[in-house]
Amino acid sequence: MTAQRLFSWARQTLSQSGVDSPDFDAKELCAHFLGLSREELILKKEFIPPKAAQEAFQAAVAQRAEGRPLQYILGEWEFMGLSLFVGEGVLIPREDTAVLVEELHARLGEQKAPRGLDLCAGTGAVALGLCSRRPDATVLCLELSERAFSYLKKNLSAYPEYQIASRQEDVLLPPQNFEEGSLDFLASNPPYIAKDELPTLQREVQREPQMALDGGEDGLVFYRAIASLWLPLLRPGGVFAVEIGETQGDEVSQLFSKAGGKKLSVKKDWAGLPRVVSGEWPGK
Ligand SMILES: C[S@@+](CC[C@H](N)C(=O)[O-])C[C@H]1O[C@@H](n2cnc3c(N)ncnc32)[C@H](O)[C@@H]1O
């Protein structure tokens, strides 16, 4: 089959199976499995890809049609210009999470060689995104899931130029081997979906690990743990930023304020929805 026919078949198959963005997905799969960029797809319409590539492409389209996320099929996804390994067992980094990284970056200001934590690190998107802006930062990533942790390690190994370490650890338990008042910053994009909302999520999101999404009965379990267990590790004047669900701005701000956080603010994402709560630890 020609590249043009393969592409048209893919777009139609994806559209009929209810994929939201059939054109985009078909192009991404063409680029990955047939080695044809968007431009080449137009210029080389009559090109006949090798049989093995055609079969791999058709298998990938079938997987996508039955709801497997595009990013898992590709095995890699871009976040803030960094290519990250992804697959079943780890959350796909979202564009909105860049708002968390940029807010932390802004809060850190001129401070030299800041040291801090990325709690619930997943692929390592937050730590890596921050270090791409601030290569002088040192970050320790904590992640509990075995499968997510293996992606985290693989992604950190792909960027040896950054000073990022990782530990497989439960952030809902009291911190071990940390000194109070020792950190310059704390970042987290924790699970924050309320348990009863999980079954209502889009079919692709349902394929992502429950553990990456489930924020307990009210979606706030991790914020309570961060406020009570982890904020006190910040030094006076240290900064924190967490990603939130769009309805959680007030509740999370109140939790952090009660725990002692100061200069709190809520930042919006590209769609204009509340997405990040940040602040400062008192005493400076
Ligand atoms: C919403 S995902 C965020 C992943 C990544 N930080 C990002 O922004 O793409 C939350 C992550 O928290 C991890 N997690 C869930 N429960 C945890 C716990 N008790 N301790 C540490 N990590 C946990 C999940 O495995 C998942 O990787």
The ligand as a MOL file (V3000), in Angstrom:
LIG
                    3D

  0  0  0     0  0            999 V3000
M  V30 BEGIN CTAB
M  V30 COUNTS 27 29 0 0 0
M  V30 BEGIN ATOM
M  V30 1 C -0.1620 12.4980 38.9220 0
M  V30 2 S 1.2180 11.3960 38.8070 0 CHG=1
M  V30 3 C 2.4890 12.5880 38.4790 0
M  V30 4 C 3.7150 12.0650 37.8130 0
M  V30 5 C 4.7380 13.1470 37.4160 0
M  V30 6 N 5.1510 13.9300 38.5610 0
M  V30 7 C 4.1820 14.0570 36.3550 0
M  V30 8 O 3.9080 15.2270 36.6630 0
M  V30 9 O 4.0060 13.6310 35.2040 0 CHG=-1
M  V30 10 C 1.4260 10.9390 40.4980 0
M  V30 11 C 2.5480 9.9440 40.8010 0
M  V30 12 O 2.5100 9.6540 42.2150 0
M  V30 13 C 2.8720 8.3060 42.4130 0
M  V30 14 N 2.3850 7.8810 43.7320 0
M  V30 15 C 1.1410 7.4600 44.0650 0
M  V30 16 N 1.0580 7.1980 45.3850 0
M  V30 17 C 2.2910 7.4710 45.9100 0
M  V30 18 C 2.8280 7.4160 47.2220 0
M  V30 19 N 2.0730 7.0390 48.2610 0
M  V30 20 N 4.1210 7.7640 47.3960 0
M  V30 21 C 4.8870 8.1590 46.3350 0
M  V30 22 N 4.4370 8.2370 45.0770 0
M  V30 23 C 3.1420 7.8990 44.8590 0
M  V30 24 C 2.2280 7.5920 41.2460 0
M  V30 25 O 2.7910 6.3300 41.0230 0
M  V30 26 C 2.4710 8.5920 40.1100 0
M  V30 27 O 3.6800 8.3160 39.4640 0
M  V30 END ATOM
M  V30 BEGIN BOND
M  V30 1 1 1 2
M  V30 2 1 2 3
M  V30 3 1 2 10
M  V30 4 1 3 4
M  V30 5 1 4 5
M  V30 6 1 5 6
M  V30 7 1 5 7
M  V30 8 2 7 8
M  V30 9 1 7 9
M  V30 10 1 10 11
M  V30 11 1 11 12
M  V30 12 1 11 26
M  V30 13 1 12 13
M  V30 14 1 13 14
M  V30 15 1 13 24
M  V30 16 1 14 15
M  V30 17 1 14 23
M  V30 18 2 15 16
M  V30 19 1 16 17
M  V30 20 1 17 18
M  V30 21 2 17 23
M  V30 22 1 18 19
M  V30 23 2 18 20
M  V30 24 1 20 21
M  V30 25 2 21 22
M  V30 26 1 22 23
M  V30 27 1 24 25
M  V30 28 1 24 26
M  V30 29 1 26 27
M  V30 END BOND
M  V30 END CTAB
M  END
